[in-house]
Every structure is written in structure tokens, then in C-alpha cells.
């Protein structure tokens, strides 16, 4: 569970309201098969390269002297 603090708060709220008999029941009720995403190193390298180009372009265009140069 990626957001366990939220689940814990909801479990104790449900227990306090009488909706569930035991806070650990909340996890059993929502525990489904998780989707795990693994980083794609090739895509990350491509993104990083293009992001650096983007940053250089943005900083160049936003340079106060840019308009005077062109």
C-alpha cells in the first residue's frame, strides 16, 4: 500500500463508526493486486537529454537580454 497513513486513518475511522470490526480488516478489504511500475532506463535517458535541451531553451528565451540580441 503506497499510502498507508491514509489507510490507517480510514481504518480507525471505520472501526470507530462500527463499519468494520477490526482496523486490520480494512487492509484485507482493499488489498487487491498491486501494479508495480519499474523505471525504463532508456526512456529516462531520452527524457533527461530532451529536458536539458528544454531548460536551455527556456532560460535563453527568458533571458532579459535575449530580445536585444535578436
C-alpha positions in Angstrom: 0.0 0.0 0.0 1.6 3.2 -1.1 -0.4 5.5 1.1 -0.6 3.5 4.3 -1.1 6.5 6.6 -4.4 7.4 4.8 -5.4 3.7 5.0 -4.7 3.7 8.7 -6.7 6.8 9.4 -9.6 5.4 7.4 -9.4 2.1 9.1 -9.6 3.6 12.6 -12.4 5.9 11.5 -14.3 2.9 10.1 -13.6 1.0 13.4 -14.8 4.0 15.4 -18.0 4.2 13.4 -18.7 0.5 13.7 -18.4 -0.1 10.0 -15.6 -2.7 10.5 -14.9 -4.9 13.4 -11.1 -4.6 13.4 -8.9 -1.9 11.8 -6.8 -4.6 10.1 -9.9 -5.7 8.3 -9.7 -2.5 6.2 -6.5 -3.7 4.6 -7.9 -7.1 3.8 -10.9 -5.5 2.2 -9.0 -3.2 -0.1 -5.9 -5.4 -0.7 -6.0 -6.1 -4.4 -3.2 -7.0 -6.8 -0.9 -4.0 -7.0 0.5 -2.7 -10.2 4.3 -2.2 -9.8 5.9 0.3 -12.2 9.6 -0.1 -12.9 11.6 2.7 -14.4 12.6 2.4 -18.1 16.2 3.4 -18.2 16.2 4.1 -21.9 13.2 6.3 -21.7 14.6 8.1 -18.7 17.9 8.8 -20.5 16.0 10.1 -23.5 13.7 12.3 -21.3 16.7 13.7 -19.4 18.5 14.6 -22.6 15.5 16.4 -24.0 14.6 18.0 -20.7 18.1 19.6 -20.5 17.6 21.0 -24.1 14.2 22.4 -23.0 15.7 24.0 -19.9 18.4 25.7 -22.0 15.8 27.0 -24.5 13.6 28.3 -21.7 16.4 30.1 -20.0 17.7 31.5 -23.2 14.3 32.9 -24.3 13.6 34.2 -20.8 17.0 36.0 -20.6 16.3 39.7 -20.3 18.9 40.4 -22.9 17.5 37.8 -25.4 15.2 40.3 -27.2 18.1 42.8 -27.6 20.2 40.1 -29.2 17.7 39.1 -31.9 
